[in-house]
Amino acid sequence: MTLVANRLTRTGPVRRESALVGVGLLSRHILRRDRVRMSVWVLSIAAFTAYFTVALRTVFDEAALAARAAVMSTPTGIIMGGPGYGLDDYTPSVAMANEGVTWIILALAIMSIVHVVRHTRAEEESSRSELVRASAVGRHAPAVAALATLVLHLLVIAGAGAALMLLAGEEIAPADALGMMLGCAGSALVFGAVALLTSQITAHARTATGLALAVFAASFVVRAAGDVQEVGGSALSWFSPIGWAQQMRAFVDLRWWPLALSLAATLVLLVVAALLANRRDFGAGLLAARPGRADARWMLRTPLALAWIQQRGGLFWTSLGTGLMFFGTGTMMSSLNDMVSDLVETNPVLGQLFGTDPSAFAASFLGVMALFIGVTAGAYAVVMGQRPKGEEGSGRLELQLAGPVSRWRWLGAQVVIAGSGTIIVIAVSTYAMWAGTRTVGLEDPGLADFSLVVASYVPACLVFLGLTTALYGWAPRLTGAGWLPLAVGFFLAFFGSLFELPEWVQGISPFHWIPDAFGDEYDAAGPVTLAAIALALLLIGILGLRRRDLQTA
């Protein structure tokens, strides 16, 4: 950052009349700073589109796709998928657009919100922007640079995703593939502009991110409510940026003009954000921060209470979102049980996933959904396991350790709250799915079986927390690599048997050692072993922090 400030100083006389001086240099700095992060996003989204395209073409035949279309025409399927274009002729490409667009937008929207807040409000909050703004940099240059790099990033993702779809599938229209991906990118850009707006309203990066995510959640609800009212979407669906991408009708009846709605909304939000930026003080939000108590509560003297305050917001929203999602999954069991029966009869590949006993199809499908619960909770564990690195990089950890707080006590508190949150996410998601099955009259598996799911997946997810903590303790620069074991573990658990991988390869995944909670016999040896491994990794991480010097970003 100091190098950027020096270069800006040498660019010549300060042009105070322009609010966009320095956009180019700041954009190049953002691209260089986030090159690894951006590359991972490009590869991840492109790989998702390629995988989904291949899976729909190889695993599902014509009869299976028809059964899938019947499920997606139910209210729950519409909420989780889309408005239902092309259900009469449900080809793999149509299924990709109808079911994949919502989740691609979700990923890209989160990426866009984090990117914008990271390079605008977070920079002001850390006071790094003050150093840059002291040079020849216009008032709006950081915001424009953040949006410009976001646009470039989204275009690269759209191009890469469309290209891999064409390579992975046959008879896919290039225009439709590109239209679908550009529609997703346009909707995500809107939420990036929303994040820029919230960054002007509030003085804290976390609050700005939370407000922008709340807008996304509201958009999802509006889109879902509008699509449920009428096949193909109702007038209410058009009030959601998510609906604009779906209304492009890729692979059914492609139309480009809804993309203009995303561009127009982005432009309006940019103008509003610029007006608000001109009315606020640098480093402050448009809304004044709420004054706190004159005296802190006695419980805030402990690192455990501080860790709870820092993580409670993420825990609440994660539990709420996953609870609603898996409750909806449980309500689909009434139609999914018959669908799985038909699919297994015609597709031996699905028989490897769900078995061949019709009486056990419901339990087999719920077992697959339990794996997704484990992956979701594992992702939460990795995110919270990376929070200590942010505290250390910001310099706040040094202030805490300057008092009567030891390193092991501080990191132990962070780990305890993160681990407890992981357990809560698993429990809320699992019991919400159980409640969903009860609403449609499914009595077996029962509550005891779902409780075994919770007990089984808790140790596996804590292993991911332990791995992230160990990386932070010994090699903080590699903390981001905590995502790799989760990705590998999910792939091996889900596809290991399909690809007939060796047992020792599948054993790399912690999920491989989880017994079937819905089966006839339950072996607790796997979860107990995973619990011991998780505890050892956590202790290794704490020991590593005690032995190394602190670092600051």
PyMOL commands that set and color helices and strands:
alter all, ss='L'
color gray80, all
select helices_A, chain A and resi 2-9+23-33+35-58+62-72+75-80+87-89+92-119+121-125+128-133+141-168+174-201+205-229+235-239+241-246+258-279+298-301+303-331+333-346+348-354+358-385+387-394+396-401+407-439+447-474+476-495+503-506+510-513+525-547
alter helices_A, ss='H'
color red, helices_A
deselect
rebuild
show_as cartoon
